[in-house]
């Protein structure tokens, strides 16, 4: 699996809050975002079934 980079636009207040959450969890901001993405995908797949490769 290759690692890809993604840019997002996020307002400053939300970014600051995300930094606080990441710091509290002892993670980098990048790691925290990846965890949130994984949780979102898992929740989607639980409701709708596994996402297959296209």
N, C-alpha and C positions, 0 to 999 in steps of 0.2 A: 504494500500500500504506500503510495507516495503522499507526501504532505503538501498541501496547497495553501496558499495565502489568500485571505479575503479582507477587503477593506469595508468598514461600515461607517455610517454617519450616526452619531449618537450625541444627544445634547449633554452639555457639561454637567448638569446636575445628576443625570442618570449615570454618567461615567464615574463621577465622584462617589456615588452611592455604591456602584459596583466594585470600586476599589476598596471601600470599607468592608463589604461582604467578603471579598477575596482575602483581604488582610485578616479578618476574623477567622476565616477557615484555614489560614496558613498557606494560601495558594497565591500564585501569580495571577494577574488579571487574565492572561491567556488561558491558563488552566481552568479558572473559574468559568470562563465563557464556554470552553469545551464541555465542561460538566453540564452546564445549563442546556447546551445543544443536545447532548446525549440524552438527558432527561426528557427533553421535548420530543425527540424522535421515539424514545421508548414509549412515552404516553400515546403518541400518535399510533404506533404499531399495535399497542394494546387495544385501542379502540377500533382500528381499521384493518389489522393484519399486517404481517411483515411486508416491508418495502423490498421489492425484488430488484435485481440488477436489470437494467434495460439495455 
